[in-house]
Amino acid sequence: MIIVDSCGWIEYLADGPKASAYEKYLTRTHEIITPTIVVYEVYKKIKQTKKEEDALIVYGQIVKTRIVDITRELAVKAAELSLAYSLPMADAIVYATAKQERCKVVTSDPHFKELPGVILL
């Protein structure tokens, strides 16, 4: 199981320079865990840059993954990781979810650079 960070979904969907690197991770939706903050970020970005219909299609793909909600415990863990690694809130939630679920984060976001359990593309 893996978590693909928001930037990975967006890069893949926009057919950006790293889209092919993300493709091997995003084609097996049954192996992906998605924090709800990623649902928010991806949906918002697609709706903002394209149209609502596109955002709904993407949402349909994301919900094929295992969605993990933000609980009180996860929020506290994210806050602690944010303080320890100087992570922005969304990244801390993603990283805390990965720790909770014992999986790796696939991303190209430099905030995750050199963190254990991260595959940086």
C-alpha positions in Angstrom: 0.0 0.0 0.0 1.1 3.6 -0.8 -0.1 7.1 -0.5 0.2 9.3 -3.6 0.5 12.9 -2.4 -1.7 15.6 -4.0 1.1 16.8 -6.2 1.4 13.3 -7.7 -2.3 13.1 -8.6 -2.2 16.6 -10.1 1.0 16.0 -12.0 -0.4 12.8 -13.5 -3.8 14.3 -14.4 -2.2 17.3 -16.0 0.2 15.1 -18.0 3.1 17.0 -16.4 6.8 16.2 -16.8 6.7 13.5 -14.0 3.4 12.0 -15.1 4.9 8.8 -16.4 6.8 8.3 -13.1 3.5 8.6 -11.2 1.6 6.4 -13.6 3.0 3.1 -12.3 1.7 4.1 -8.8 -1.7 5.5 -9.8 -2.8 2.7 -12.1 -3.4 0.3 -9.2 -6.0 2.2 -7.3 -6.7 -0.8 -5.0 -3.2 -0.4 -3.6 -3.5 3.3 -2.8 -4.5 4.9 0.5 -5.8 8.5 0.2 -6.0 10.9 3.1 -9.1 13.1 2.9 -6.9 16.2 2.6 -5.6 14.8 -0.7 -9.2 14.5 -1.9 -9.8 18.1 -1.0 -6.6 19.4 -2.7 -6.9 17.4 -5.9 -10.6 18.2 -6.4 -10.1 21.9 -5.7 -7.1 22.2 -8.1 -8.9 20.3 -11.0 -12.1 22.3 -10.5 -10.1 25.6 -10.4 -8.0 24.9 -13.5 -10.5 22.9 -15.6 -14.2 22.5 -14.9 -16.5 20.8 -12.4 -17.1 17.8 -14.7 -13.4 17.1 -14.8 -13.2 17.4 -11.0 -16.0 14.9 -10.6 -14.4 12.4 -12.9 -11.2 12.7 -10.9 -13.1 12.3 -7.7 -14.6 9.1 -9.1 -11.1 7.7 -9.6 -9.9 8.8 -6.2 -12.8 7.2 -4.3 -11.7 3.8 -5.8 -8.8 4.1 -3.4 -9.0 3.5 0.3 -9.9 6.9 1.8 -8.7 7.6 5.4 -10.5 10.3 7.3 -8.7 12.7 9.7 -9.4 11.6 13.3 -8.5 13.4 16.5 -5.5 11.0 17.0 -4.3 11.6 13.4 -4.6 15.3 13.8 -2.4 15.2 16.9 0.1 13.0 15.2 0.1 15.4 12.2 0.7 18.3 14.5 3.7 16.6 16.1 5.2 15.6 12.7 4.7 19.2 11.5 6.6 20.5 14.4 9.3 17.8 14.1 9.9 18.2 10.4 8.6 21.7 9.6 5.9 20.4 7.4 2.9 22.4 6.2 -0.5 21.2 7.5 -1.6 19.2 4.5 1.8 17.5 4.1 1.9 16.7 7.9 -1.6 15.0 7.6 -0.4 13.0 4.6 2.8 11.9 6.4 0.9 11.1 9.6 -1.5 9.0 7.6 1.4 7.1 6.0 2.8 6.5 9.5 -0.5 5.3 10.8 -1.1 3.0 7.9 2.5 1.8 7.7 2.9 2.7 4.1 5.2 4.9 1.9 4.4 8.3 0.5 5.0 8.8 -3.2 5.5 12.5 -4.0 7.7 15.1 -5.8 7.0 17.7 -3.1 10.3 19.0 -1.7 8.7 19.3 1.8 9.1 15.5 2.0 12.8 15.5 1.0 14.8 13.1 3.2 11.9 12.0 5.3 11.9 8.3 6.1 9.3 6.3 4.2 9.1 8.6 1.3 9.6 7.9 -2.4 10.6 11.2 -3.9 10.2 11.4 -7.6 
